[in-house]
Amino acid sequence: MVVHPATGNNSGTLVNALLYHSKNLSKVNGELRPGIVHRIDAFTTGLLVVAKNDFAHEKLAKQLEEKTTHRKYVALVWGVIKNDTGTIDAPIGRDLHDRKKLAVTSHNSKDAVTHFRVLARYKDVTLIEVKLETGRTHQIRVHMNYIGYPVVNDPVYGRKKLIDKTGQCLHAKELGFIHPRTGEYVEFTTDLPEKFINILNQFE
């Protein structure tokens, strides 16, 4: 599901669903993105936080900006990663050869740091847990492609033939933050979706 309306996607988005569910959403990001504090890529599954008022939105956005939110992803990548853990510290900006894509570049880029840990190794792929230190657009997909382990079934950065049309095997599994009102730390988790598991099962 696309997060918010844009050119070519005026309906069927998360924002459309939120507005149907509740008229009380933050207005910080304007009429097209009510309640949306952050986004995940199209076809990436998992958790998002949505703000119902401006007070909550500003508190949550500040945590994202200060890198105090806890965000953990699970990804299936091509190739067998030998190291159990790793950190990718490489700036991301527009791909100089394809403006629709992002890439590791020193030209008009922003710092990007990704940490990963191997969960399981298979013959041709590796299941990893990924923790974001920064939140750049397409960060995990760009970084894993950069080090030679692109995300499986990624239609943009995948480099290999697509297994099906369900999108990249990337799932926002955990999300934690300080609750804007209570000041308490809260954390949420969600299981891998069926589409991810179906592809993973082909390699087990």
C-alpha positions in Angstrom: 0.0 0.0 0.0 1.4 3.4 -1.0 1.7 5.7 2.1 0.2 8.9 0.8 -1.4 10.2 -2.4 0.9 11.4 -5.2 1.0 11.6 -9.0 -0.6 8.4 -10.3 -1.8 7.3 -6.8 -4.7 9.4 -5.7 -6.6 6.6 -3.9 -6.1 3.4 -2.1 -3.2 4.8 0.0 -2.6 4.5 3.7 -3.7 8.2 4.1 -7.0 7.4 2.4 -7.6 4.6 4.8 -6.6 6.7 7.8 -8.9 9.5 6.9 -11.8 7.0 6.6 -10.9 5.6 10.0 -10.4 9.0 11.8 -10.7 12.7 11.1 -8.3 13.4 13.9 -4.8 13.4 12.3 -1.9 15.7 12.6 -1.6 18.6 10.1 2.1 19.1 10.3 2.8 17.6 6.9 -0.2 19.3 5.2 -3.3 18.0 3.6 -1.7 15.3 1.4 0.1 13.7 4.3 -2.1 14.0 7.5 -0.7 12.0 10.4 2.3 10.7 8.5 5.4 11.0 10.6 7.7 8.9 8.5 7.4 6.5 5.5 8.5 3.1 4.3 9.2 2.2 0.7 6.5 0.9 -1.6 6.3 -2.9 -1.2 8.2 -2.8 2.1 6.0 -4.3 4.7 5.8 -3.6 8.5 5.3 -0.9 11.0 4.7 2.8 10.7 3.8 5.3 13.4 1.0 7.8 12.7 0.2 10.9 14.7 -3.4 11.9 15.6 -2.4 15.4 16.5 0.3 18.0 16.0 1.7 17.7 19.5 2.3 13.9 19.1 3.7 14.5 15.5 6.3 17.0 16.6 7.5 14.9 19.5 7.8 11.8 17.3 9.4 13.6 14.5 12.0 15.0 16.9 12.9 11.5 18.1 13.4 10.4 14.5 15.6 13.5 13.8 17.6 12.8 17.0 18.0 9.1 16.1 16.5 7.9 19.4 13.7 5.8 17.8 14.3 2.0 17.7 13.8 0.6 14.2 14.7 -2.9 13.2 14.1 -4.5 9.8 14.4 -8.1 8.5 15.7 -8.5 4.9 16.5 -11.4 2.6 19.5 -10.6 0.5 21.3 -12.3 -2.4 24.6 -14.0 -1.6 26.0 -15.6 1.5 27.4 -13.0 3.9 30.4 -14.4 5.8 30.6 -11.9 8.6 28.0 -12.3 11.4 27.7 -8.5 11.8 28.5 -5.4 9.8 28.1 -1.7 9.5 27.7 0.3 6.3 28.7 3.9 6.6 28.2 5.5 3.2 26.5 8.7 2.1 23.4 8.4 -0.1 22.2 10.8 -2.8 20.6 10.8 -6.3 22.1 8.3 -8.8 24.0 10.5 -11.3 23.0 8.1 -14.1 19.4 7.5 -13.2 17.5 10.3 -11.4 14.7 8.0 -10.3 17.2 5.9 -8.2 19.4 6.7 -5.2 23.0 5.6 -4.8 26.1 5.8 -2.6 27.7 9.0 -3.8 29.7 12.0 -2.5 27.7 14.3 -4.7 24.8 16.2 -3.0 24.5 13.3 -0.5 23.6 12.8 3.2 25.2 10.6 5.7 23.7 7.2 6.0 24.6 4.4 8.5 23.2 0.9 8.5 24.0 -2.0 10.9 23.2 -5.6 10.1 23.4 -9.0 11.8 23.1 -12.4 10.1 20.1 -14.4 11.2 20.4 -17.4 8.8 22.5 -18.5 5.8 21.2 -20.5 2.9 22.7 -21.7 -0.3 22.2 -18.5 -2.3 20.8 -16.0 0.1 21.2 -14.6 3.7 18.5 -13.6 6.1 19.6 -10.5 8.0 18.3 -8.2 10.8 19.0 -4.5 10.0 19.1 -1.6 12.4 19.0 2.0 11.0 21.1 4.7 12.5 19.8 7.2 9.9 16.6 7.1 7.9 17.4 7.9 4.3 15.0 7.0 1.4 15.7 3.5 0.2 18.6 3.3 2.6 18.7 -0.5 3.3 18.1 -1.3 -0.4 20.9 1.1 -1.6 23.4 0.0 1.1 23.0 -3.7 0.7 23.2 -3.3 -3.1 26.4 -1.2 -2.6 28.2 -4.0 -0.7 27.1 -6.6 -3.2 24.2 -8.2 -1.4 21.1 -6.7 -3.0 17.6 -7.3 -1.4 15.9 -10.3 -3.0 13.0 -9.5 -5.3 13.8 -5.8 -5.4 12.4 -4.4 -8.7 14.7 -1.3 -8.5 18.0 -2.3 -6.9 17.8 -6.1 -7.0 20.2 -6.8 -10.0 18.7 -10.3 -10.3 15.6 -11.7 -11.9 12.4 -11.1 -9.9 10.9 -14.2 -8.2 7.4 -12.7 -8.3 5.7 -9.2 -8.4 5.2 -8.8 -4.6 8.2 -6.5 -4.1 11.4 -6.6 -2.2 11.9 -8.9 0.8 12.2 -6.1 3.4 10.1 -5.9 6.5 9.9 -3.2 9.2 9.7 -5.7 12.1 10.2 -3.6 15.2 9.4 0.1 16.1 10.1 1.7 19.5 9.8 5.3 20.7 9.0 7.4 23.8 5.3 7.9 24.0 4.6 11.6 23.4 2.1 11.9 26.2 3.2 9.5 28.9 6.9 9.7 28.4 7.2 5.9 28.6 9.1 3.8 26.1 6.8 1.7 23.9 7.8 -0.9 21.4 5.9 -2.8 18.8 6.7 -5.8 16.7 5.0 -7.6 13.7 5.6 -11.0 12.1 6.9 -11.5 8.6 4.1 -11.3 6.0 3.1 -14.3 3.9 4.7 -12.9 0.7 8.1 -12.8 2.5 7.7 -16.2 4.0 6.7 -17.7 0.6 9.9 -16.5 -1.0 12.1 -17.5 2.0 10.6 -21.0 1.9 12.0 -21.5 -1.6 15.5 -21.2 -0.3 15.2 -23.3 2.9 
